């Protein structure tokens, strides 16, 4: 089976999803003191901001992928070489 080359932005999207999932898990752990007598360091609240960082990485990857796709479509048009 031939290998498919990864499009620009695919790696950013994958990393962003991983960071977001990690942030969600940390956020859930950070909420445990609300329902139990457990005391956690405030570091967990700071680490729960990884959700936003991951979301930003996903958006950046999608933007990069969209720009690459638009560039490829412009390059595929007839007469596009004369415009460059």
BELKA-V313383 format. One record per residue. PSI is psi in degrees with one decimal (999 if undefined). NEAR is the number of other C-alpha atoms within 8 Angstrom. Layout:
BEGIN
psi->PSI near->NEAR
psi->PSI near->NEAR
END
This chain:
BEGIN
psi->128.8 near->2
psi->144.6 near->3
psi->137.3 near->4
psi->128.7 near->4
psi->138.3 near->4
psi->133.6 near->6
psi->153.8 near->6
psi->132.3 near->9
psi->-16.5 near->12
psi->-41.8 near->11
psi->-39.5 near->9
psi->-39.3 near->11
psi->-44.3 near->14
psi->-43.9 near->9
psi->-40.4 near->11
psi->-39.8 near->14
psi->-42.7 near->11
psi->-43.1 near->9
psi->-39.9 near->12
psi->-42.8 near->14
psi->-42.4 near->9
psi->-41.4 near->10
psi->-38.5 near->14
psi->-42.5 near->11
psi->-41.7 near->9
psi->-38.5 near->12
psi->-39.3 near->12
psi->-39.7 near->8
psi->-38.0 near->8
psi->-23.3 near->11
psi->-9.3 near->8
psi->-38.1 near->9
psi->-17.7 near->10
psi->-25.5 near->6
psi->-7.0 near->6
psi->178.3 near->6
psi->11.5 near->6
psi->139.4 near->6
psi->124.8 near->5
psi->151.8 near->7
psi->155.7 near->5
psi->-8.3 near->6
psi->-31.9 near->6
psi->-35.0 near->12
psi->-39.4 near->10
psi->-41.2 near->7
psi->-23.4 near->10
psi->-12.4 near->13
psi->-5.8 near->9
psi->-22.1 near->12
psi->-47.2 near->13
psi->-37.8 near->8
psi->-43.9 near->11
psi->-39.8 near->15
psi->-40.2 near->11
psi->-41.0 near->9
psi->-38.9 near->12
psi->-45.8 near->14
psi->-39.8 near->9
psi->-42.7 near->11
psi->-40.4 near->14
psi->-38.6 near->11
psi->-42.7 near->9
psi->-40.5 near->10
psi->-40.9 near->12
psi->-40.8 near->8
psi->-40.2 near->8
psi->-39.1 near->9
psi->-41.9 near->8
psi->-39.9 near->8
psi->-40.5 near->8
psi->-38.2 near->8
psi->-38.6 near->8
psi->-40.4 near->8
psi->-25.7 near->8
psi->-11.4 near->7
psi->146.4 near->7
psi->135.8 near->5
psi->7.9 near->6
psi->-26.9 near->10
psi->-30.6 near->7
psi->-28.0 near->5
psi->-27.5 near->5
psi->999 near->4
END
